[in-house]
């Protein structure tokens, strides 16, 4: 599957229709959740079966495409499954909540109810059942057959996420690298290539603090408060876009040059919980968003056919990459100096250890197959 994101440019009338569709889908989700809470034995078929009855009792739901309403049942049980999986992992979970207006940001057209029309102009048309033909800025060619469309409500606009059966492809290289993630340098490779941490939230920190201060002085429910909240949401949206842009560029660069990548399997929640030091360290770790970066890197590695290995981070910073000796390394010490004569940057040393553990974890089978592939390509 491959997803393409395009910006929608609806008219005022179409925007009202979209917002009404979001509201009705949210209400349907809440009604289905209420029915689920009343059941002693969960019966998905019975819950999905009440949708036609609700449409008879409340005809306004007929203004929404039928499959879009049915998808809310799929969303409900998807959330229930996620809650159960989280509980199995030992996390403390509660009951599913009813969706408020500000929490509901997506609707789905699954398999039908849509049509993409090529106009040959700056904007193409996306025809959505019960809504109409909306201008869409299709800046890329879509590969594969469209399987579904998710409409996402942003702060000041709407996005169409077009899901296709096309395959995401990306070229790989020949390097074997270990990656150490950090705050001062976002990552350091085993070849001592460093990428600085953009810390996108820090760049907008003054603006965020200013808006939070102004919001705290306004009356709850007032128009002025709503206006400022929208400005605040827009700043957070810009920060999120900056992070994703940085992650996409960095992961693509790594994939294009590598055939083997080893990273640490970080427990970020535990790291944040046990952090010692100032609030700035806490904030910078969260601002780095290592989890999002690693998830993106793993996805691209799988698409490129690259071996991606996660190893335990235990002692990767404390162990000498030359002799294997372990010594304490406080975070304020940035150089690793060992009695064996090794002297190098601590992040570089950690990246070398990560690569070594990763190659050991991959085993001799991968190394042998990699060597055979190189020999075959050389003789060819």
Protein Blocks (a to p, Z undefined) as FASTA:
>chain_A
ZZddddddddfklmmmmmmmmmmmmmmmmmmmmmmmmpmbdcfklmmmmmmmmmmmmmml
mmpcfklmmmmmmmmmmmmmmmmmmmmnopacdddddddfklpcbdcdehiapacddehi
abdcdddehkbpcddddfbccedjdfbdcddddfklccdddddfbdcdddddfbdcdddd
dfklmbacfkopacddfklmlmmmmmmmmmmmmmmmpcehiaklmmmmmmmmmmmmmmmm
mmmmmmmmmmmmmmmmpcbdcdddddfklmmmmpgcdfklmmmmmmnommmmmmmmmmmm
mmnopacddddfehklmpcfklopacdddfklmbdcdfkopacdfklmmmmmmmmmmmmm
nommlmmmmmmmmmmmmmZZ
